Amino acid sequence: MRIVLFLMMCCFLFNCEDKQSKEKHSLQPKDTIAVEKGKIKTDTTKTQEYPVLDSPTAMEFFLQYDKHHKENKVRISTDFGDIDILLFEETKFHRSNFIYLTKRNYFNDTQFFRVINNFMIQGGNGDDMATAIKRRKIGKYLLPRDTNRGFKHDRGTISMPSSDIENPHKLASPYQFFIVQQNGGAHHLNGDYTVFGKVTKGMDVVDKIAAVKTDEADWPLKNVYIKSVEILE
């Protein structure tokens, strides 16, 4: 009789421990999932603030960005002095893109990497890994041309070059820009590239940069850095 009672109690205890063990193991995944969901929610918030853009999402992003970020004056600080620029409200995608990249500090420490005297100076690129890393964080996307606003490539205008990627519509590379330095303008570019601003102060700085010595690829022999781009009131 005692043996039977002993066996019954062992069985009862074993079943209770087994049940408790299963309950403990069933709670752990829920706790883990709850923590992971919390992390995902936090990451999603950051993603919404600074999403990694691509061509299908960039246009809608800048359409919304334009509604809340109306700044249109920037200062490009270089080794040769400052260049103040007014960005045109009519070219809202390109203006918004430039303001967004400015706020992301993308242009800081990039270079005027293509310089052709009496033509233009082109900036926004670099020969270091830091520039590539910044681009990866922001995203890989192109912007469409916006050439029907009546703006021409006059001296002092800022325009956006087409991408290095071959594309029939000359979609623009959002990370680069060029300033027309040519006397009389460079009107053979009209219709192919988007003029989205103009220099309001500092064309003497543009002329100094345009006059530097370059290699066969038009890259300055001594790097011309963009120290910073900041938004003006």
C-alpha positions in Angstrom: 0.0 0.0 0.0 2.8 2.4 0.9 4.5 1.6 -2.4 1.4 2.4 -4.3 0.9 5.7 -2.5 4.6 6.6 -3.1 4.3 5.9 -6.8 1.1 7.9 -7.0 2.8 10.9 -5.3 5.8 10.7 -7.5 3.7 10.7 -10.6 1.7 13.7 -9.3 4.9 15.7 -8.6 6.4 14.8 -11.9 3.3 16.0 -13.7 3.3 19.3 -11.8 7.0 19.9 -12.5 6.5 19.0 -16.1 3.6 21.4 -16.4 5.5 24.2 -14.7 8.5 23.5 -16.9 6.3 23.8 -20.1 4.8 27.0 -18.8 8.2 28.5 -18.2 9.4 27.6 -21.7 6.2 28.9 -23.2 6.7 32.3 -21.5 10.3 32.7 -22.7 9.5 33.1 -26.4 6.8 35.6 -25.6 9.1 37.7 -23.5 11.8 37.5 -26.2 9.2 38.4 -28.9 8.0 41.4 -26.8 11.6 42.7 -26.6 12.2 42.1 -30.3 9.0 43.9 -31.1 10.1 46.8 -29.0 13.4 47.0 -30.9 11.6 46.8 -34.2 9.3 49.6 -33.2 12.2 51.8 -32.3 14.0 51.0 -35.5 10.8 51.7 -37.5 10.6 55.2 -36.0 14.2 55.9 -37.1 13.4 54.5 -40.5 10.4 56.8 -40.9 12.6 59.8 -40.0 15.5 58.8 -42.2 14.4 56.1 -44.6 16.9 54.5 -47.0 15.6 55.9 -50.3 15.5 54.3 -53.7 14.1 55.6 -57.0 10.5 54.3 -56.5 10.2 55.9 -53.0 12.3 59.1 -53.4 9.7 61.2 -55.3 6.9 60.6 -52.8 9.3 61.2 -49.9 10.5 64.6 -51.3 6.9 65.5 -52.2 6.0 65.2 -48.5 9.3 66.7 -47.4 8.7 69.8 -49.5 5.5 70.5 -47.5 7.4 70.9 -44.2 10.9 72.1 -45.2 10.7 75.3 -47.1 14.2 76.5 -46.6 15.7 77.8 -49.9 19.0 79.6 -49.0 22.3 77.8 -48.4 25.9 78.6 -47.9 28.7 76.4 -49.4 31.9 77.0 -47.4 35.1 76.0 -49.4 38.8 76.3 -49.1 38.6 79.5 -51.3 35.6 81.2 -49.5 31.9 81.0 -49.3 29.3 80.7 -52.0 25.7 81.7 -51.2 22.9 80.0 -53.2 19.2 80.6 -53.6 17.3 77.4 -54.4 14.2 77.8 -56.7 10.9 76.9 -55.2 9.6 75.9 -58.6 12.0 72.9 -58.8 10.7 71.5 -55.5 12.0 68.0 -55.8 15.6 69.2 -56.4 15.3 72.0 -53.9 14.0 69.5 -51.2 16.7 67.0 -52.1 19.4 69.6 -51.6 18.0 70.8 -48.3 17.5 67.2 -47.1 21.1 66.3 -48.0 22.3 69.5 -46.3 20.5 68.6 -43.1 21.9 65.1 -43.3 25.4 66.7 -43.5 26.1 64.8 -46.7 28.0 67.6 -48.5 30.4 68.3 -45.6 34.0 67.2 -46.5 33.1 66.3 -50.1 34.9 67.9 -53.0 34.7 69.9 -56.2 35.9 66.9 -58.1 35.5 68.1 -61.7 36.6 71.6 -62.7 36.7 73.1 -66.2 37.7 76.7 -66.4 35.3 78.9 -68.3 32.7 76.2 -68.1 31.6 74.9 -64.7 32.7 73.5 -61.3 31.1 70.2 -60.2 30.8 69.2 -56.5 29.4 66.6 -54.1 31.7 63.7 -54.7 34.9 62.5 -52.9 37.8 60.1 -53.2 37.3 58.7 -49.7 35.3 55.8 -48.2 33.4 58.3 -45.9 31.4 59.7 -48.9 30.4 56.2 -50.1 29.3 55.3 -46.6 27.1 58.4 -46.3 25.5 57.6 -49.6 24.7 54.0 -48.5 23.0 55.3 -45.4 20.8 57.8 -47.4 20.0 55.5 -50.3 20.6 55.0 -54.0 18.1 56.9 -56.1 17.8 59.2 -59.1 15.6 62.3 -59.7 13.8 63.2 -62.9 14.6 66.2 -65.0 12.6 69.3 -64.4 13.5 71.6 -67.3 10.2 73.3 -68.1 10.4 76.1 -65.5 12.0 78.7 -67.7 15.4 78.6 -66.0 18.5 78.5 -68.3 22.1 77.7 -67.6 23.2 81.3 -67.2 26.5 82.1 -65.4 26.1 81.5 -61.7 23.2 79.0 -61.9 23.4 75.7 -60.0 22.2 72.6 -61.9 22.1 68.8 -61.3 24.1 66.5 -63.6 22.7 63.3 -65.0 23.7 60.0 -63.3 26.8 58.0 -64.3 24.4 55.2 -65.0 23.3 55.3 -68.6 19.7 56.3 -68.8 17.7 57.7 -71.8 15.9 60.3 -69.7 19.0 61.8 -68.2 17.8 61.2 -64.6 19.8 63.3 -62.2 22.4 62.2 -59.7 21.0 63.7 -56.4 24.4 63.8 -54.7 26.1 66.0 -57.2 25.7 69.6 -58.5 27.5 71.9 -60.8 27.7 75.7 -60.9 28.0 77.3 -64.3 31.1 79.6 -64.4 31.2 80.3 -68.1 30.8 83.9 -69.2 27.5 84.2 -71.2 26.3 80.9 -69.7 26.3 77.3 -71.0 23.0 77.3 -72.8 23.8 74.2 -74.8 22.9 72.4 -71.5 19.4 73.8 -71.5 16.7 71.1 -71.6 19.1 68.3 -70.6 19.8 69.2 -67.0 17.7 70.8 -64.2 18.6 74.3 -63.1 17.4 74.5 -59.5 19.2 77.6 -58.1 21.6 80.4 -58.5 24.6 82.0 -56.8 23.6 85.2 -55.0 27.1 85.9 -53.6 30.5 84.4 -54.1 31.0 84.1 -57.9 34.5 85.3 -57.3 35.0 82.1 -55.3 33.6 80.1 -58.1 36.1 81.7 -60.5 39.0 80.9 -58.1 38.0 77.3 -58.0 37.6 77.1 -61.7 41.1 78.4 -62.2 42.9 75.6 -60.2 45.2 73.2 -62.1 43.6 69.8 -62.9 44.6 66.4 -64.2 43.4 64.9 -67.5 40.1 63.9 -65.9 39.5 67.5 -64.7 40.1 66.6 -61.1 42.0 69.3 -59.2 45.6 68.3 -58.6 45.1 69.6 -55.0 41.7 68.6 -53.6 39.2 71.4 -53.3 37.0 70.6 -50.3 33.5 71.6 -49.4 34.0 72.3 -45.7 30.3 72.5 -45.0 26.9 73.4 -46.5 24.6 75.2 -44.1 21.1 76.6 -44.3 20.7 80.4 -44.1 17.8 82.2 -42.6 
